[in-house]
Amino acid sequence: MCQEIVIIGGGIAGLSAASELARLRGAGHGILVLEAEEDVALHSSSRSAQQLIPGYGPGPVLELTRWSIDQILRAGEELAAPLAWPSAFVVAGRPEDVAAMAAPGMRSLSREDLVLLCPELAANPERYPSAAVDDSAVRTDASALVAWHRARAEAAGVEIRTDARVVGLSPQEGETWVVDVVGSGKTAARSETAVRARTVVNAAGSWAEHVGALAGATPQGLQPYRRTAALVSLAEPFVPEHPMVDDAAQDWYYRPDPVGAMISWGEAEPSEPCDATPHDGAVAALIETLERETALRITGTVKEWTGLRTSRPSDVPVCGWDTAAPGFFWLAGQGGYGFQTSSALARATAELVVQGRVGWWLSADTVEALRPAARDADVVLRCPTGTDGNPATGGAAL
Ligand SMILES: Cc1cc2nc3c(=O)[nH]c(=O)nc-3n(C[C@H](O)[C@H](O)[C@H](O)COP(=O)(O)OP(=O)(O)OC[C@H]3O[C@@H](n4cnc5c(N)ncnc54)[C@H](O)[C@@H]3O)c2cc1C
């Protein structure tokens, strides 16, 4: 049987696209999600800070974020528990660093207001003389959002196959693809199957460039970057409304969490796509840094992890048809914005695949910025300098 649409990757990108494609088509039958792992969302989508910040990222990302936050808040209104809720975002540091990160919608904070909001920064006035806050930021429950998209897709008839790694993509005459799929044998007998599909959506996260190469598609310069984080317990718990705090010098950030705090380095170290794990001592060094620079007292580590944030040189996600491989669609390069742009990118994907164009709700400039690079385009990795929102270089540290 020929599938209408095969989506490669069961992270937030692939599952939100499946859910939105099913909604727009009025049915999910003929849509198949293939996920290499034994469960969905085991990679970047289960390792994020879960913050949605309207002022974080380059211009097209800001537009995608505003739209996505609105959709995620609305979707939650129909559910027993919200999918997102208000969670202010504070940037603190030297005035020039704060100014470099302050985006439209952020207001500056006096030192007194900063200390009221974040008393743990009071002891270090030299390092945190200046700050700005974004009151419109929200926190999402990433696993609930992933589960909501999955349930919505499956209820509409989408099939989600796990332990199904795509290892080959061959274009056939008649405008279909043969998708070669291998099952590892961990959840069922080892298997090798082939699926036919008219459209292939590449939502393979850090592996998207490799999946593109399987299809002979145009390279997009997608590069995964490591980031290491942890959940820790605190001697003095945060009040529930404590904001997320980002060091404007890009070094680290933290936010309240039911167990105490989520803490993270702001690093962006290039990596191969993989199941990344923390470097030895990385979390201990982060805890030491936070305890030196703030009054936080960390009593234990509950969990530590490293995730990959995968970006194009432009730091704008890629969402559109490949220029060399007909029927091959890119949905990748979400970098540190994969949740905050997810609903808008899912809708843009669904509209491009089903209707051939994106509706009026998204500006033409953003649609253009999302377009995949053509084969003759100059895809070069950006030089690691500057504070322009490139995860390799600067912007907020999330
Ligand atoms: C520390 C950290 C903090 C972050 N904080 C935030 C934040 O606060 N807000 C925000 O918006 N974003 C944040 N992000 C970014 C966000 O997590 C990612 O942008 C997002 O999860 C990417 O989703 P994805 O579906 O593209 O990738 P993934 O979740 O990695 O999913 C891709 C899937 O494709 C599968 N796959 C790959 N190759 C194949 C194949 N050949 N066959 C079948 N399946 C395949 C993989 O197994 C994987 O499950 C953060 C990321 C990190 C690491």
The ligand as a Gaussian input file, in Angstrom:
#p B3LYP/6-31G(d) Opt

LIG

0 1
 C       19.180000      21.654000      26.836000
 C       18.144000      22.083000      25.830000
 C       17.237000      23.074000      26.173000
 C       16.238000      23.458000      25.255000
 N       15.311000      24.372000      25.655000
 C       14.322000      24.730000      24.822000
 C       13.320000      25.635000      25.247000
 O       13.314000      26.094000      26.381000
 N       12.341000      25.976000      24.354000
 C       12.304000      25.461000      23.085000
 O       11.426000      25.829000      22.321000
 N       13.248000      24.582000      22.662000
 C       14.239000      24.206000      23.497000
 N       15.186000      23.299000      23.091000
 C       15.159000      22.827000      21.702000
 C       14.124000      21.733000      21.477000
 O       14.264000      20.728000      22.459000
 C       14.359000      21.154000      20.066000
 O       14.363000      22.185000      19.112000
 C       13.269000      20.162000      19.682000
 O       13.095000      19.185000      20.676000
 C       13.602000      19.485000      18.362000
 O       12.573000      18.560000      18.103000
 P       12.691000      17.523000      16.909000
 O       11.425000      16.785000      16.864000
 O       13.154000      18.248000      15.685000
 O       13.931000      16.594000      17.309000
 P       13.958000      15.262000      18.209000
 O       13.160000      15.408000      19.433000
 O       15.398000      14.903000      18.377000
 O       13.221000      14.206000      17.293000
 C       13.811000      13.693000      16.126000
 C       13.463000      12.216000      16.093000
 O       13.867000      11.675000      14.833000
 C       14.236000      10.342000      15.064000
 N       15.046000       9.887000      13.936000
 C       16.249000      10.343000      13.563000
 N       16.692000       9.674000      12.485000
 C       15.727000       8.783000      12.158000
 C       15.605000       7.792000      11.137000
 N       16.564000       7.583000      10.226000
 N       14.479000       7.023000      11.105000
 C       13.464000       7.216000      12.020000
 N       13.550000       8.148000      13.017000
 C       14.659000       8.916000      13.077000
 C       15.010000      10.408000      16.374000
 O       15.106000       9.155000      17.009000
 C       14.203000      11.417000      17.154000
 O       13.251000      10.813000      18.011000
 C       16.189000      22.882000      23.957000
 C       17.096000      21.874000      23.618000
 C       18.056000      21.466000      24.540000
 C       18.995000      20.364000      24.149000

